[in-house]
């Protein structure tokens, strides 16, 4: 995996849930930025292997530091979440 830098666009952030049973519902990547701000990012699911991918856009990686991510699945009134993962965003010179 290559390093991710502040303001990178088109970086692929992949959350590996390995959940192969949930193929319907609404899925988002809940992200806690280094400042503590929490945002939701859209994801593209790959149900065959349980991976959810977000491709970064302008403003996603606007802070340096550790980002925490968790997949949130909503099916009807049922809400499920994955384990929390993290990645680091480095500053540019």
C-alpha positions in Angstrom: 0.0 0.0 0.0 1.3 3.4 -0.9 1.3 6.4 1.5 -1.8 8.7 1.5 -1.2 12.4 1.5 -3.3 15.4 2.5 -5.6 16.5 -0.3 -5.0 13.3 -2.4 -7.8 12.8 -4.9 -8.7 9.3 -6.2 -7.0 7.4 -3.3 -8.9 4.2 -2.8 -9.9 3.5 0.9 -10.9 -0.1 1.3 -12.7 -1.4 4.4 -12.5 -5.2 4.6 -15.5 -6.6 6.5 -15.5 -10.1 5.2 -19.3 -10.1 5.6 -20.5 -12.2 2.7 -24.2 -12.4 3.9 -25.4 -8.8 3.7 -26.1 -7.9 0.1 -29.0 -5.5 0.5 -29.4 -2.2 2.3 -27.7 1.1 2.6 -23.9 1.2 3.2 -21.7 4.1 4.2 -18.2 4.5 5.5 -18.3 6.4 8.8 -15.0 8.4 9.1 -13.6 10.1 12.1 -11.0 12.6 11.0 -8.0 13.5 13.2 -9.8 16.6 14.5 -12.7 14.4 15.8 -15.0 15.5 13.0 -17.2 12.6 11.8 -18.4 12.4 8.2 -20.0 9.7 6.0 -18.4 8.7 2.7 -20.1 6.8 -0.1 -18.9 3.3 -0.8 -18.9 0.8 -3.6 -19.5 -2.7 -2.2 -18.0 -5.9 -3.4 -20.3 -8.5 -1.8 -18.3 -11.4 -3.1 -15.4 -10.7 -0.9 -16.9 -8.3 1.7 -15.0 -5.2 0.8 -16.3 -1.6 0.6 -14.3 1.0 -1.3 -14.4 4.8 -1.2 -12.5 6.8 -3.8 -11.5 10.1 -2.3 -12.7 13.4 -3.7 -11.7 17.0 -2.9 -12.0 17.8 0.8 -12.0 14.2 2.0 -8.4 14.2 3.1 -8.1 17.7 4.3 -6.4 16.9 7.6 -3.1 15.3 8.5 -3.2 12.4 11.0 -5.0 9.2 11.8 -8.4 8.6 10.2 -10.7 5.9 11.7 -13.2 4.2 9.5 -16.2 1.9 10.1 -18.8 0.5 7.7 -22.4 1.1 8.7 -25.1 -1.0 7.1 -28.8 -0.1 7.4 -31.3 -2.8 6.4 -34.8 -1.6 7.2 -34.7 -0.7 10.9 -31.6 -2.9 11.6 -28.3 -1.1 11.8 -25.0 -3.0 11.9 -21.4 -1.8 12.0 -18.0 -3.3 11.3 -14.9 -3.2 13.3 -13.0 0.1 13.3 -9.9 0.3 11.1 -7.6 3.3 10.6 -5.1 4.8 8.2 -2.7 7.7 8.4 -2.7 10.8 6.1 0.7 12.5 5.7 1.3 16.2 5.0 2.8 17.4 1.8 5.8 19.7 1.7 
